[in-house]
Structures are given as C-alpha cells and as structure tokens.
C-alpha cells in the first residue's frame, strides 16, 4: 500500500497527479489517501508500506514515481521513517496525533487510534463533571483573548434556557494560519467529537460549524464525516443508545475577516450582515438566536477529546505558566521549512524559527516576525528569546493568538507592512464603529505622509493619537488591535519610515 496525502496543500503541489502516475505504473497497488503530516516543505510526501514499516519520500513530483520507489527501495527522495525526522520527533502531538496517518473519512481508522474514547467517557459523566474536567485541564481559547474554555462552558451550563447551542468558529482568516484547516481536512471526526462533548457538557442539542467559504475541500470532508457519524449512531437523537442527543450542521461563512469575531459570526450565522455586537450581553448568555451559546474555535474543541479520554491532568502536565497543554504553531512566510508544529507552550520563538523553520527561505537574516495574525505585533530579532506563552507575549505588547508565525527577511520594508495593517483594517472593518471604520482610513493617509517626509514628527504624533483612539474606542479587536502591528513597526524599524531615530 502507498499513502498519498489528500489535503489542500498536497493537492496544490501535485498529489492527485502522483496518484494517476501510481495507477499507471502499478494498477493493483492499494492507495490510501491520508492527510498531510504538516511538513509542507516536503509535500507531496508519500509513504510506502514495506515489511519493515512505512518508508517516506518527498518532496515528490510525478517523474519521481518509479517502480523502485513504489517497492520502498533506494531513491534520491527517500527519507526513511518520517516519524524519526527531527521536525516531527521533537513535537508533542496531542491534537494532531492522527493527521497524516488516517484516511480522514474512515471511521474505523479514527476509532483504531483512540477516536471517540473521550465521548464514550463523557456519556458516563454528568455535565458538571465534564465541565470540571475541561476547567482542570487549563484549556484556553486558541484566539486573541485566550479565555479559559471551562469557564465559558460553565457559564452556558448555568444559564437557564431550554435551548442552547454549540458554535465552532472555523472561519480561519489570520495570515499564516492553517491549523484549523488541517484538523478539518485530515481529522474531522476529532472536531465533531469535541463538539458533541461540548453539547453534553452544557445541555446543548444543536451545533453549527461556521466554516470559511474559501475551504471547499474542508467543507466536503466535514459534510461527509457528519453523514458517516449519523449513519453510525455518533450523531442524532440517541447517541450510541445513550439516550443523549446532538445534531450538527456546516454553514459557510460570508467571505469576511470580521466574521471571525464571535458576535459578528453569530450575526452572520443568523442570516444577517456580519456586524459586531456590543457586549454585554455575552454570547454565553445571549448568543445565537438570543440563546446561551458556546463559541469556540476548531483547536479548542479538538483538544477536548484528548482531555476526556486521558484525563485533565495529562493535558495540564504539558505547557508553561498559565498556558497549559500544547500549542499548534504554523510556520509561514519567508521560512525554509514551513509547516505545522505542535509542541508544549514555552518553546522560544528562536527555536521555532531556526530549529524547526531552518531559517529564512532566502538565506538572508530575519528582520521581523509577525505572530498572531494581521493584528499581531512585529517582533525584532532581539525579541526572539520570548517563550511562546500568552502572558509572556502580552507583557511585550505582542499577541500569540492562533499560533500563526509569519517570517520576513531583511528585504522587507516595515513601513509598507504598517501601512498594510491599516489598509487591511479599512477593507475588513464591519463599519459599525467610527474609530475602526474612519480611523483605519485616516491611518493609511497619515503613514503615507510620514513615508513621504511630510512633517514626519507632527504626523507621527497624529498617528500615535489615532492609534490611541482606535485601541480604546473600537467595539472589537479589529480596530482595537490594528495599532499593535503599526506601533511595533514604527518603534522597532524607524529607518523604514524615513525617521532618524526610534520613537519613544
């Protein structure tokens, strides 16, 4: 048997063409379409089953597929046992333990690798016991706020309502992020299991996955997985003859970055324009259709099955400080070895970039790294010692967020990056509040004047005042956090703005 990835990344690099080549050379050879292992610089990465185990080859092109390779023999692209590769061997994969190993839609594959063990345990527990387990694990939301997941669930459990909802925010829009997509394309049953457990925990019988419209393959795989779960009794009115019920649907997003904000997402899910809601009330008390609602992202919900199966302590034993468990780090941008890393919180950014990333793809030194998406601050090389931890990043006015890491070498112009941040906000703002809607447009204009040398000091003061207004006056993080990358770029890379010295 030969394993060929079927996720978006591998397909975009020619995996389907490789399948056709294999079928032409060896019509009787079984082909397993698994997901990616997350080593993107080696995709398409194929693995051949031999009597000594799986032998990996990559990155493969169609012409690399030879009879010798199909037999697991010597080949210029031979990598051996990919599990022993340093990129994988140093990781601690809890959430991503199955990706690259299973057929995403094969329920038997999933169950053979501990699938549904967490749900099976949860079916024997009270709702409060489930919530307590999640609380004790230390699991936090994998977004900007990093809010404790168990506290959110407790609020919804305690809410007095006959109708409650579980909503998965799968509108993954941050630059350099793809971990949600890998879960949905490579291990969709894990997300489904996590959502069912959440429903059992808070008394919700209905769930929705709000999926980014630009993920058509994830859409197809999720819908297929949900259909299989209904047919095998893992979803519906009587889950595994337990008398417990949960229904699940996929809804496509509105092609808008702002719909990644939870209240804007809920408005869109209700069929309205994706405008940010004022808070309070919190979605946990008055969310979807005015009912108590758990809104978690893909990574938070996908961590839950491990916690219920292995126990809260097994998860809490990993991590750093208040950041417990593991962090899926996504390496992108100007990086030699882009891909997914799942490792305990606390690893330094320096190790991520050099030991895993292998430095820049261009070979030039790093100039800046943006962590946490387009609203995250830019970090200079003298800050790469920072541990990947929510509190450590927050102390430096930076954002860990969803774990996306986008690298830039010395060729980048940071004034252009700062301008892009304001321009991005202007394009993606929902328009409800003035600081975000107008402030971002004025921000582009002010940065242009600074770059042109038009009264740079006066315009720098104006930019700082504008950032204060956006940060303190915006309804949500779209406008409130746009100043983070702008201010960090001005402070750390003044020369790119034509400024003689670093502003204080």
Beta strands, then each sheet from edge to edge (+ up, - down):
strand 1: 2-4
strand 2: 31-32
strand 3: 46-50
strand 4: 53-57
strand 5: 78-80
strand 6: 165-170
strand 7: 206-211
strand 8: 247-252
strand 9: 293-297
strand 10: 319-320
strand 11: 323-324
strand 12: 326-333
strand 13: 339-344
strand 14: 366-371
strand 15: 378-379
strand 16: 404-409
sheet 1: 2+ 1+ 3- 4+ 5-
sheet 2: 8+ 7+ 6+ 9+
sheet 3: 10+ 11-
sheet 4: 13+ 12- 16- 14+ 15-
end
